[in-house]
């Protein structure tokens, strides 16, 4: 078996190509035909029935044409590309494609002299939209399940300084909703890699010959490890002409190259690639704080909270009766919380603790089971019997619908912190207060109190920077399952 010596350290690595040198991972092979087939069938069947009922000529032929156009629109929009499945299969792009389909059909029918499509056909196009969205959601869930078992992943070779390699490995290891696994690294310089990733080669820095040496070492390492693609973390040693020549070498050998710009937790829809004078630029749009998205969120909050308050009025009465009958004291508990931009407001909950619970908190501080600024006990002795039930299913939070109606809170957002918690916030944690706190949020649907403080802050900041109305709707839908499950609620 032949061996190669790394450029600096002399570390030997075997040159027998890895079995996974196939360019496509196992996850890429099945979902594309399934998605295309579901889109075609979901479009053709209802439209064929609609044309037949309407008495149109050649209903099957017309339905097939519409299905083909629908698939072509998806292909043009890269709806079946592997990268799109890492975005959570959002419904927004599918709706835009569907509107494009309506325009394309109108043009085709006008050119062919068929006139406007009948109302029955327009109605038949609606199920196809639902089929596509549901199919994408199902495929995405299946892909996530496969990835959790470390299958169907694309093998990645990382190039960068040792600290950057460790950071990339750590970031990818924190989550399983992506399709990458790091199998090796080509390290710039002499730094120690602490993440345990095999160092296949060390690339020289500050020498004129380094540019010419990179291509051979990196290409050889990618072949040895069976890497599907290469991640390059840019810095002062790996940029400009050196990066350009490396991309030539990898692309000529059939390897894909991805550049890590150093930006984290930015949703893809906020990033636009542009160029100037030969420079490639990432234009990152600011988080949505005003305009139509903010207006739509505000309307949803007020209308949604009002409807829920009216619909849930009988449940409110039943819960109030249970609280009153199982422990002495008021039904509602009023507490000062901190809202957007640090503004305090009174928050209401169904009382789940004994009346003097706040005075007892100091005696229990040493027993706090949470690692952050929040105070949490799984077996809090202050919680009443009815309170345990209310907390398990988050029913104690329902009075906060009044806070949403009054504008103190939103239906979706970070949880509202206590003033004493905010007093201990650092500059990063203070960014949680950039938006209104929420009745529910990413924290609640991702594990609640079972999450560490670091995980809680990370989830909240991801939401603060990348929220959208569609994401809010998804969080509210997931809240129902999280509430029924009851995990992490105490």
C-alpha positions as CSV (number, residue, x, y, z in Angstrom):
1,X,0.0,0.0,0.0
2,X,1.5,3.4,-1.1
3,X,1.9,6.2,1.5
4,X,2.3,9.9,1.3
5,X,4.1,12.2,3.7
6,X,2.4,15.5,4.7
7,X,4.0,18.7,3.6
8,X,5.3,19.9,7.0
9,X,4.8,17.4,9.8
10,X,6.0,14.2,7.9
11,X,2.8,12.4,9.1
12,X,2.1,9.4,6.9
13,X,-1.3,8.7,5.5
14,X,-2.3,5.7,3.4
15,X,-3.1,6.4,-0.3
16,X,-5.6,3.6,-0.8
17,X,-8.8,5.5,-2.0
18,X,-11.7,5.3,0.5
19,X,-14.7,3.3,-0.6
20,X,-17.0,6.3,-0.5
21,X,-15.3,8.1,-3.4
22,X,-18.6,8.1,-5.1
23,X,-19.5,11.7,-5.7
24,X,-23.1,11.5,-4.5
25,X,-24.0,10.5,-1.0
26,X,-26.7,7.9,-0.4
27,X,-29.1,10.7,0.7
28,X,-28.9,12.2,-2.8
29,X,-30.1,9.2,-4.7
30,X,-33.7,8.7,-3.6
31,X,-35.5,11.9,-2.8
32,X,-35.0,13.7,-6.1
33,X,-37.1,11.1,-8.1
34,X,-39.6,10.8,-5.3
35,X,-40.1,14.6,-5.1
36,X,-40.4,14.9,-8.9
37,X,-42.8,12.0,-9.1
38,X,-44.9,13.4,-6.3
39,X,-45.0,16.8,-8.0
40,X,-46.0,15.3,-11.3
41,X,-48.7,12.9,-10.0
42,X,-50.0,15.5,-7.6
43,X,-50.4,18.0,-10.5
44,X,-51.6,15.6,-13.2
45,X,-54.4,13.7,-11.4
46,X,-56.6,16.6,-10.1
47,X,-56.1,18.6,-13.3
48,X,-57.0,15.6,-15.5
49,X,-60.2,15.0,-13.4
50,X,-61.0,18.8,-13.6
51,X,-60.6,18.8,-17.4
52,X,-62.7,15.7,-17.8
53,X,-65.5,17.1,-15.7
54,X,-65.4,20.4,-17.6
55,X,-65.6,18.5,-20.9
56,X,-62.3,19.7,-22.3
57,X,-60.7,18.0,-25.3
58,X,-57.8,15.6,-24.5
59,X,-57.9,16.1,-20.7
60,X,-55.1,13.7,-20.0
61,X,-52.8,15.4,-22.5
62,X,-53.5,18.8,-21.1
63,X,-52.9,17.5,-17.5
64,X,-49.6,15.9,-18.5
65,X,-48.5,19.2,-20.1
66,X,-49.3,21.1,-16.9
67,X,-47.5,18.5,-14.8
68,X,-44.4,18.8,-17.0
69,X,-44.5,22.6,-16.7
70,X,-44.7,22.3,-12.9
71,X,-41.7,20.0,-12.8
72,X,-39.7,22.3,-15.1
73,X,-40.6,25.3,-12.9
74,X,-39.2,23.4,-10.0
75,X,-36.0,22.5,-11.9
76,X,-35.5,26.1,-12.9
77,X,-35.9,27.2,-9.3
78,X,-33.5,24.5,-8.1
79,X,-36.2,23.1,-5.9
80,X,-34.7,19.6,-6.2
81,X,-31.1,20.6,-5.6
82,X,-29.4,18.9,-2.6
83,X,-28.7,22.2,-0.9
84,X,-32.4,23.2,-0.7
85,X,-33.2,20.3,1.6
86,X,-30.9,21.7,4.2
87,X,-33.2,24.7,4.6
88,X,-36.0,22.9,6.3
89,X,-38.3,22.5,3.2
90,X,-40.0,26.0,3.6
91,X,-43.3,26.5,1.9
92,X,-42.6,30.0,0.7
93,X,-40.5,29.1,-2.3
94,X,-43.0,26.5,-3.4
95,X,-45.8,29.0,-3.3
96,X,-43.7,31.4,-5.4
97,X,-43.1,28.6,-7.9
98,X,-46.9,27.9,-8.0
99,X,-47.6,31.5,-8.8
100,X,-45.0,31.3,-11.6
101,X,-46.8,28.2,-12.9
102,X,-50.1,30.1,-13.1
103,X,-48.4,32.8,-15.2
104,X,-46.8,30.2,-17.4
105,X,-50.1,28.4,-18.0
106,X,-51.8,31.6,-18.8
107,X,-49.2,32.4,-21.4
108,X,-49.3,28.9,-22.9
109,X,-53.0,28.9,-23.2
110,X,-53.1,32.3,-24.8
111,X,-50.4,31.4,-27.3
112,X,-52.2,28.1,-28.2
113,X,-55.6,29.9,-28.5
114,X,-57.2,27.9,-25.7
115,X,-58.1,31.0,-23.7
116,X,-58.2,31.3,-20.0
117,X,-58.3,28.0,-18.0
118,X,-61.7,27.1,-16.6
119,X,-62.4,27.7,-12.9
120,X,-62.4,24.0,-12.2
121,X,-58.9,23.7,-13.5
122,X,-57.7,26.6,-11.4
123,X,-59.2,25.0,-8.3
124,X,-57.6,21.7,-9.3
125,X,-54.2,23.3,-9.1
126,X,-54.5,24.0,-5.4
127,X,-54.2,20.3,-4.3
128,X,-50.9,20.1,-6.2
129,X,-49.5,22.9,-4.0
130,X,-50.5,21.0,-0.9
131,X,-49.0,17.8,-2.2
132,X,-45.7,19.4,-3.0
133,X,-45.4,21.1,0.4
134,X,-46.4,17.9,2.3
135,X,-44.1,15.7,0.2
136,X,-41.2,18.1,0.8
137,X,-41.9,18.1,4.6
138,X,-42.0,14.3,4.7
139,X,-38.8,13.9,2.7
140,X,-37.0,16.5,4.8
141,X,-38.1,14.6,8.0
142,X,-36.9,11.4,6.5
143,X,-33.5,13.0,5.6
144,X,-33.1,14.3,9.1
145,X,-33.9,10.8,10.5
146,X,-31.3,9.3,8.3
147,X,-28.7,11.9,9.3
148,X,-29.3,11.4,13.0
149,X,-28.0,7.8,12.4
150,X,-24.9,9.2,10.6
151,X,-26.0,8.0,7.2
152,X,-26.4,9.8,3.9
153,X,-23.8,12.4,4.8
154,X,-21.3,14.1,2.4
155,X,-17.7,13.6,3.4
156,X,-15.8,16.9,3.9
157,X,-12.2,17.8,3.9
158,X,-11.5,21.1,5.8
159,X,-8.7,23.5,4.9
160,X,-7.7,26.2,7.4
161,X,-5.7,27.1,10.4
162,X,-5.9,24.7,13.4
163,X,-8.2,26.9,15.4
164,X,-10.5,27.4,12.5
165,X,-10.7,23.7,11.8
166,X,-11.6,23.0,15.4
167,X,-14.3,25.7,15.2
168,X,-15.8,24.2,12.0
169,X,-15.8,20.7,13.4
170,X,-17.4,21.9,16.7
171,X,-20.1,23.9,14.8
172,X,-21.0,20.9,12.7
173,X,-21.0,18.5,15.6
174,X,-23.5,20.6,17.6
175,X,-26.4,19.7,15.2
176,X,-27.6,16.9,13.1
177,X,-29.8,18.8,10.7
178,X,-27.1,19.2,8.1
179,X,-25.6,16.7,5.6
180,X,-21.9,17.0,6.3
181,X,-19.3,15.0,8.2
182,X,-15.7,16.1,8.5
183,X,-13.3,13.3,7.7
184,X,-10.0,15.1,7.6
185,X,-8.2,18.4,7.5
186,X,-5.4,20.1,5.7
187,X,-4.0,22.6,8.2
188,X,-2.3,25.8,7.5
189,X,0.8,26.1,9.7
190,X,2.0,24.2,12.7
191,X,-1.0,24.6,15.1
192,X,-2.4,21.7,17.0
193,X,-5.8,20.3,16.0
194,X,-7.7,19.5,19.2
195,X,-10.9,18.2,17.8
196,X,-9.5,14.8,16.9
197,X,-9.9,15.2,13.1
198,X,-7.1,13.4,11.2
199,X,-4.6,15.9,9.7
200,X,-3.9,14.6,6.2
201,X,-1.5,17.4,5.3
202,X,0.0,20.6,6.5
203,X,0.2,23.5,4.1
204,X,3.1,26.0,4.2
205,X,2.5,29.6,4.9
206,X,4.5,32.6,3.8
207,X,6.6,30.8,1.1
208,X,6.4,31.5,-2.6
209,X,6.1,27.8,-3.4
210,X,3.1,27.3,-1.1
211,X,0.6,28.2,-3.8
212,X,1.9,25.5,-6.2
213,X,2.2,22.9,-3.5
214,X,-1.4,23.3,-2.2
215,X,-3.2,21.7,-5.1
216,X,-1.3,18.4,-5.0
217,X,-1.5,17.9,-1.2
218,X,-5.2,18.8,-1.0
219,X,-6.2,16.7,-4.0
220,X,-4.3,13.8,-2.7
221,X,-5.8,14.1,0.8
222,X,-9.3,14.3,-0.7
223,X,-8.7,11.2,-2.7
224,X,-7.4,9.3,0.3
225,X,-10.3,10.2,2.5
226,X,-12.9,9.9,-0.2
227,X,-14.1,13.4,0.4
228,X,-17.1,14.6,-1.6
229,X,-16.2,18.2,-1.2
230,X,-13.7,20.6,0.4
231,X,-14.4,23.4,2.9
232,X,-11.9,26.2,2.8
233,X,-11.8,28.8,5.6
234,X,-10.4,31.9,4.2
235,X,-7.8,34.0,6.0
236,X,-4.8,36.1,5.1
237,X,-2.9,32.9,4.1
238,X,-5.7,31.4,2.1
239,X,-7.3,34.0,-0.2
240,X,-6.9,35.7,-3.5
241,X,-4.8,33.9,-6.1
242,X,-4.0,31.0,-3.8
243,X,-7.6,30.2,-3.3
244,X,-8.3,30.7,-7.0
245,X,-5.6,28.2,-8.0
246,X,-6.8,25.7,-5.4
247,X,-10.3,25.9,-6.9
248,X,-8.9,25.2,-10.3
249,X,-7.1,22.1,-9.1
250,X,-10.1,20.7,-7.2
251,X,-12.6,21.4,-10.0
252,X,-10.3,19.8,-12.6
253,X,-10.3,16.7,-10.4
254,X,-14.0,16.6,-10.0
255,X,-14.0,17.9,-6.4
256,X,-16.4,20.5,-5.2
257,X,-15.2,23.5,-3.2
258,X,-17.1,25.5,-0.6
259,X,-15.7,28.7,0.9
260,X,-16.5,29.4,4.6
261,X,-16.7,33.2,4.9
262,X,-16.8,33.1,8.7
263,X,-20.4,34.2,9.0
264,X,-22.6,32.0,11.3
265,X,-26.3,31.7,12.0
266,X,-27.5,33.7,9.0
267,X,-30.5,32.2,7.1
268,X,-29.8,31.7,3.4
269,X,-32.7,33.9,2.3
270,X,-30.8,36.9,3.9
271,X,-27.7,36.3,1.8
272,X,-27.2,37.6,-1.7
273,X,-24.0,37.1,-3.7
274,X,-22.8,40.0,-5.8
275,X,-19.5,41.1,-7.2
276,X,-17.4,44.3,-7.8
277,X,-14.1,44.7,-9.6
278,X,-13.6,40.9,-9.6
279,X,-14.3,40.6,-5.8
280,X,-17.0,38.3,-4.7
281,X,-19.2,39.9,-2.0
282,X,-21.8,38.5,0.4
283,X,-24.7,41.0,0.8
284,X,-26.3,40.1,4.1
285,X,-29.7,41.8,4.7
286,X,-30.5,43.0,8.2
287,X,-33.0,41.2,10.4
288,X,-36.6,42.1,9.7
289,X,-37.6,44.8,12.3
290,X,-40.0,46.9,10.3
291,X,-41.9,47.0,7.0
292,X,-44.4,44.4,5.8
293,X,-43.0,41.4,7.7
294,X,-43.2,43.3,11.0
295,X,-46.7,44.5,10.2
296,X,-47.8,41.0,9.3
297,X,-46.4,39.7,12.6
298,X,-48.2,42.4,14.6
299,X,-51.5,41.7,12.9
300,X,-51.1,37.9,13.4
301,X,-50.3,38.5,17.1
302,X,-53.3,40.7,17.8
303,X,-55.8,38.8,15.7
304,X,-54.5,35.4,16.9
305,X,-54.5,36.3,20.6
306,X,-58.0,37.8,20.4
307,X,-59.4,34.7,18.7
308,X,-57.7,32.3,21.1
309,X,-58.9,34.3,24.1
310,X,-62.5,34.0,22.9
311,X,-62.2,30.3,21.9
312,X,-60.4,29.3,25.1
313,X,-62.7,31.2,27.5
314,X,-64.4,28.0,28.8
315,X,-61.0,26.4,29.4
316,X,-59.8,29.5,31.3
317,X,-62.8,29.2,33.6
318,X,-62.1,25.5,34.2
319,X,-58.4,26.1,35.0
320,X,-59.2,29.0,37.2
321,X,-61.6,26.8,39.2
322,X,-59.0,24.1,39.5
323,X,-56.4,26.6,40.8
324,X,-58.8,28.1,43.3
325,X,-60.0,24.8,44.7
326,X,-56.6,23.1,45.1
327,X,-54.7,25.9,46.9
328,X,-55.5,29.1,48.7
329,X,-54.7,32.3,47.0
330,X,-55.4,34.3,43.8
331,X,-56.0,32.5,40.5
332,X,-53.6,34.6,38.5
333,X,-50.0,35.4,39.3
334,X,-48.6,38.8,38.2
335,X,-44.9,39.1,37.7
336,X,-42.7,41.8,36.2
337,X,-40.8,40.7,33.1
338,X,-38.5,42.4,30.7
339,X,-39.6,42.9,27.1
340,X,-38.3,44.4,23.9
341,X,-35.4,46.8,24.3
342,X,-35.4,46.2,28.1
343,X,-38.9,47.6,28.8
344,X,-40.5,46.0,31.9
345,X,-44.1,44.9,31.7
346,X,-46.5,43.0,34.0
347,X,-46.9,39.3,32.8
348,X,-49.8,37.1,33.9
349,X,-49.9,33.4,34.5
350,X,-52.2,30.9,36.2
351,X,-50.7,30.5,39.7
352,X,-48.9,27.2,40.0
353,X,-47.1,27.8,43.3
354,X,-48.0,28.5,46.9
355,X,-48.7,32.2,47.7
356,X,-45.3,32.9,49.4
357,X,-43.2,31.2,46.7
358,X,-41.1,34.3,45.9
359,X,-39.9,34.6,49.5
360,X,-38.9,30.9,49.4
361,X,-36.8,31.2,46.3
362,X,-33.7,32.4,48.2
363,X,-33.6,29.3,50.3
364,X,-33.7,27.1,47.2
365,X,-31.1,29.0,45.2
366,X,-28.4,26.5,46.0
367,X,-30.5,23.7,44.5
368,X,-30.9,25.4,41.1
369,X,-30.6,22.7,38.4
370,X,-30.1,25.1,35.5
371,X,-26.6,26.1,34.4
372,X,-27.6,29.6,33.3
373,X,-29.3,32.7,34.6
374,X,-32.7,31.0,34.9
375,X,-33.9,29.2,38.1
376,X,-35.3,25.7,37.5
377,X,-36.0,22.7,39.8
378,X,-37.5,19.5,38.5
379,X,-39.1,18.8,42.0
380,X,-39.8,22.4,43.1
381,X,-41.5,22.1,46.6
382,X,-43.4,25.3,46.0
383,X,-45.4,23.9,43.1
384,X,-49.0,22.9,43.9
385,X,-50.6,19.7,42.8
386,X,-52.7,21.5,40.1
387,X,-49.6,23.6,39.2
388,X,-47.7,20.5,38.2
389,X,-50.4,19.6,35.7
390,X,-50.6,23.1,34.4
391,X,-46.8,23.3,34.0
392,X,-46.5,20.0,32.3
393,X,-48.8,21.0,29.5
394,X,-47.9,24.8,29.6
395,X,-51.5,25.7,30.5
396,X,-50.3,28.2,33.1
397,X,-49.0,30.4,30.2
398,X,-52.4,30.9,28.6
399,X,-53.2,34.2,30.3
400,X,-50.2,35.7,28.5
401,X,-52.5,35.9,25.5
402,X,-53.7,39.1,27.1
403,X,-50.1,40.3,27.1
404,X,-49.9,39.5,23.4
405,X,-53.2,41.4,22.8
406,X,-51.9,44.4,24.7
407,X,-48.7,44.5,22.7
408,X,-46.3,43.5,25.5
409,X,-45.5,40.1,23.9
410,X,-45.7,38.3,20.6
411,X,-47.1,34.8,19.9
412,X,-43.6,33.6,19.0
413,X,-40.3,34.9,20.4
414,X,-37.8,34.4,23.1
415,X,-39.2,33.8,26.6
416,X,-39.5,37.0,28.7
417,X,-36.7,37.1,31.3
418,X,-36.9,38.4,34.9
419,X,-35.2,41.7,35.7
420,X,-32.6,39.9,37.9
421,X,-31.7,37.6,35.0
422,X,-31.3,40.5,32.6
423,X,-29.0,42.3,35.2
424,X,-26.5,39.4,34.7
425,X,-26.7,39.4,30.8
426,X,-23.6,40.0,28.8
427,X,-23.7,42.0,25.5
428,X,-24.5,38.9,23.5
429,X,-27.3,37.8,25.7
430,X,-28.8,41.3,25.7
431,X,-29.6,40.8,22.0
432,X,-32.4,38.4,23.0
433,X,-34.3,41.6,23.9
434,X,-34.1,43.0,20.3
435,X,-37.6,41.5,19.6
436,X,-40.7,41.1,21.7
437,X,-40.7,38.1,24.0
438,X,-43.1,35.3,22.9
439,X,-45.8,33.1,24.4
440,X,-44.0,30.2,22.6
441,X,-40.7,30.1,20.7
442,X,-37.9,27.9,19.4
443,X,-36.7,27.2,22.9
444,X,-40.1,25.7,23.9
445,X,-40.3,23.4,20.9
446,X,-36.7,22.3,21.2
447,X,-36.5,20.9,24.7
448,X,-37.4,23.7,27.0
449,X,-35.8,23.4,30.5
450,X,-33.8,20.3,29.4
451,X,-31.6,22.6,27.3
452,X,-28.4,24.2,28.6
453,X,-28.2,28.0,28.9
454,X,-25.8,28.1,25.9
455,X,-28.2,26.1,23.8
456,X,-31.1,28.4,24.9
457,X,-29.2,31.6,24.0
458,X,-28.1,30.1,20.7
459,X,-31.6,29.2,19.7
460,X,-33.0,32.6,20.7
461,X,-30.3,34.5,18.8
462,X,-30.9,32.4,15.7
463,X,-34.6,33.4,15.9
464,X,-33.9,37.0,16.6
465,X,-31.6,37.4,13.5
466,X,-33.5,35.2,11.1
467,X,-37.2,35.2,12.1
468,X,-39.9,35.2,9.4
469,X,-43.7,34.9,9.4
470,X,-43.5,31.4,7.9
471,X,-41.0,30.4,10.7
472,X,-43.5,31.7,13.3
473,X,-46.3,29.6,11.8
474,X,-44.0,26.5,11.9
475,X,-43.1,27.2,15.5
476,X,-46.7,27.5,16.5
477,X,-47.5,24.2,14.8
478,X,-44.7,22.5,16.6
479,X,-45.8,24.0,19.9
480,X,-48.9,21.8,19.9
481,X,-46.8,18.7,19.7
482,X,-44.3,20.0,22.3
483,X,-47.1,20.8,24.8
484,X,-48.7,17.4,24.4
485,X,-45.3,15.7,24.8
486,X,-44.6,17.7,28.0
487,X,-40.8,17.1,27.9
488,X,-38.7,19.7,29.6
489,X,-41.6,21.3,31.3
490,X,-41.3,21.7,35.1
